Amino acid sequence: MLLKNVTQDIVFEKLGEILRCHPEICPCARCQLDIAAIALNHLQPRYVVTDLGEVMTRTGSLDAQISVDTMLELTKAIAIVSRFPRHAENSDHK
């Protein structure tokens, strides 16, 4: 068994979708992690310890409100990280 926050997986899935559609957003690992961390700090965690729990939680994640909340927090986080990126100065993704 493994303790898992399904919200984290959902955030990274949605962030990947956003990055594919918006090439102007820095895709470096540091910016992605900063965006995810900010968003996750504002979203309700959904912890599971079994595969069935993950399936049930993911089914619930199809709920429109969860998707809206996730996209809203990611949008806010992207705005923050875009204004104040913390990737290395020599990064190709400034």
C-alpha positions in Angstrom: 0.0 0.0 0.0 1.1 3.5 -0.6 -0.2 6.9 0.7 -1.0 9.0 -2.4 -2.4 12.5 -2.9 -4.5 12.1 -6.0 -4.9 15.9 -6.2 -1.2 16.1 -7.0 -1.6 13.8 -10.0 -4.6 15.8 -11.2 -2.6 19.0 -10.9 0.3 17.7 -13.0 -2.1 16.3 -15.6 -3.9 19.6 -16.0 -0.6 21.5 -15.9 0.7 19.3 -18.8 -2.4 20.1 -20.8 -2.0 23.9 -20.2 1.7 23.8 -21.1 0.9 22.0 -24.4 -1.6 24.7 -25.3 0.4 27.7 -24.1 4.1 27.7 -25.3 4.6 31.1 -23.7 4.6 29.6 -20.3 8.1 28.5 -19.1 8.1 24.7 -19.2 11.3 24.2 -17.2 11.2 21.8 -14.3 11.6 24.5 -11.7 8.7 26.6 -13.0 6.5 23.5 -13.3 7.2 22.5 -9.7 6.7 26.0 -8.4 3.4 26.3 -10.3 2.3 22.9 -8.9 3.3 23.7 -5.4 1.4 27.0 -5.3 -1.7 25.4 -6.8 -1.5 22.4 -4.4 -1.3 24.6 -1.4 -4.7 26.1 -2.3 -6.4 22.8 -3.3 -8.0 20.2 -1.0 -5.8 17.2 -0.8 -7.4 13.8 -1.7 -5.3 11.0 -0.1 -5.9 7.4 -0.8 -4.1 4.2 0.2 -5.6 1.7 -2.2 -6.1 1.3 -6.0 -9.9 1.3 -5.4 -9.6 4.5 -3.5 -7.7 6.1 -6.3 -10.3 5.0 -8.9 -13.1 6.3 -6.8 -11.3 9.6 -6.2 -10.4 10.0 -9.8 -14.1 9.3 -10.7 -15.0 12.1 -8.3 -12.4 14.3 -10.0 -14.5 14.3 -13.1 -16.8 16.5 -11.1 -16.9 19.9 -12.8 -16.2 21.8 -9.6 -13.0 19.9 -9.0 -11.8 20.6 -12.5 -12.8 24.3 -12.3 -11.0 24.7 -8.9 -7.8 23.0 -10.3 -7.7 25.1 -13.4 -8.4 28.3 -11.4 -5.5 27.6 -8.9 -3.2 26.6 -11.8 -4.0 29.8 -13.6 -3.3 31.9 -10.5 0.0 30.0 -9.9 1.1 30.4 -13.5 0.6 34.2 -13.2 2.7 34.3 -10.0 5.5 32.1 -11.4 5.5 34.0 -14.7 6.0 37.3 -12.9 8.6 35.9 -10.5 10.3 32.9 -12.1 13.0 31.3 -10.0 14.7 29.2 -12.6 18.4 29.6 -13.2 19.5 32.8 -14.9 21.2 30.8 -17.6 18.0 28.8 -18.3 16.8 28.6 -21.9 13.3 29.2 -20.7 13.2 32.8 -19.4 
